[in-house]
Amino acid sequence: MRHRTSHAFWRLYDALPADVREQADKAFALLKKNAQHRSLHFKRIEGTSDLWSARVGSQYRALARQVGDEMRWHWIGTHNEYNRKLR
């Protein structure tokens, strides 16, 4: 599976605190090696066919859409923002 990021993702990423950006870098490196790693909680969002989430540390999440064999990452933010987006 290939992973791509959008311009919107990078704008959000750049606004994160440095320690969270470091956590995100580590999470995405791990995701590319082993998407099933327990710490990532990488999963399809219930009730959707193509929306997936991954854990970035304990307080942040990232969202992607699956398009064919690609994951297109478009959002990263706090867990609270994540919960609001999914309502």
Contacts in CASP RR format, 6 or more apart in sequence:
PFRMAT RR
TARGET T0000
AUTHOR 0000-0000-0000
METHOD contacts of the structure
MODEL  1
MRHRTSHAFWRLYDALPADVREQADKAFALLKKNAQHRSLHFKRIEGTSD
LWSARVGSQYRALARQVGDEMRWHWIGTHNEYNRKLR
1 35 0 8 1.000
1 69 0 8 1.000
1 70 0 8 1.000
1 71 0 8 1.000
2 69 0 8 1.000
2 70 0 8 1.000
2 71 0 8 1.000
3 28 0 8 1.000
3 31 0 8 1.000
3 32 0 8 1.000
3 64 0 8 1.000
3 70 0 8 1.000
3 71 0 8 1.000
3 73 0 8 1.000
4 70 0 8 1.000
4 71 0 8 1.000
4 72 0 8 1.000
4 73 0 8 1.000
5 13 0 8 1.000
5 72 0 8 1.000
5 73 0 8 1.000
5 74 0 8 1.000
6 72 0 8 1.000
6 73 0 8 1.000
6 74 0 8 1.000
8 74 0 8 1.000
8 75 0 8 1.000
9 62 0 8 1.000
9 73 0 8 1.000
9 74 0 8 1.000
9 75 0 8 1.000
9 76 0 8 1.000
12 75 0 8 1.000
12 76 0 8 1.000
12 77 0 8 1.000
13 21 0 8 1.000
13 24 0 8 1.000
13 76 0 8 1.000
14 21 0 8 1.000
16 24 0 8 1.000
16 60 0 8 1.000
16 76 0 8 1.000
16 77 0 8 1.000
20 56 0 8 1.000
20 57 0 8 1.000
20 60 0 8 1.000
23 56 0 8 1.000
23 57 0 8 1.000
23 60 0 8 1.000
24 56 0 8 1.000
24 60 0 8 1.000
24 62 0 8 1.000
24 76 0 8 1.000
27 39 0 8 1.000
27 40 0 8 1.000
27 54 0 8 1.000
27 55 0 8 1.000
27 56 0 8 1.000
27 57 0 8 1.000
27 62 0 8 1.000
28 54 0 8 1.000
30 37 0 8 1.000
30 39 0 8 1.000
30 40 0 8 1.000
31 37 0 8 1.000
31 40 0 8 1.000
31 42 0 8 1.000
31 54 0 8 1.000
35 42 0 8 1.000
36 42 0 8 1.000
39 55 0 8 1.000
39 57 0 8 1.000
40 54 0 8 1.000
40 55 0 8 1.000
41 53 0 8 1.000
41 54 0 8 1.000
41 55 0 8 1.000
42 52 0 8 1.000
42 53 0 8 1.000
42 54 0 8 1.000
42 55 0 8 1.000
43 52 0 8 1.000
43 53 0 8 1.000
44 50 0 8 1.000
44 51 0 8 1.000
44 52 0 8 1.000
44 66 0 8 1.000
45 51 0 8 1.000
45 52 0 8 1.000
45 53 0 8 1.000
45 63 0 8 1.000
45 86 0 8 1.000
50 65 0 8 1.000
50 66 0 8 1.000
50 67 0 8 1.000
51 63 0 8 1.000
51 64 0 8 1.000
51 65 0 8 1.000
51 66 0 8 1.000
52 63 0 8 1.000
52 64 0 8 1.000
52 65 0 8 1.000
52 66 0 8 1.000
52 71 0 8 1.000
53 61 0 8 1.000
53 62 0 8 1.000
53 63 0 8 1.000
53 64 0 8 1.000
53 82 0 8 1.000
54 61 0 8 1.000
54 62 0 8 1.000
54 64 0 8 1.000
55 61 0 8 1.000
56 62 0 8 1.000
56 76 0 8 1.000
56 77 0 8 1.000
58 79 0 8 1.000
59 78 0 8 1.000
59 79 0 8 1.000
60 76 0 8 1.000
60 77 0 8 1.000
60 78 0 8 1.000
60 79 0 8 1.000
60 82 0 8 1.000
61 76 0 8 1.000
61 77 0 8 1.000
61 78 0 8 1.000
61 79 0 8 1.000
61 82 0 8 1.000
62 73 0 8 1.000
62 75 0 8 1.000
62 76 0 8 1.000
62 77 0 8 1.000
63 73 0 8 1.000
63 74 0 8 1.000
63 75 0 8 1.000
63 76 0 8 1.000
63 82 0 8 1.000
63 85 0 8 1.000
64 71 0 8 1.000
64 72 0 8 1.000
64 73 0 8 1.000
64 74 0 8 1.000
65 71 0 8 1.000
65 72 0 8 1.000
65 74 0 8 1.000
66 72 0 8 1.000
75 85 0 8 1.000
END
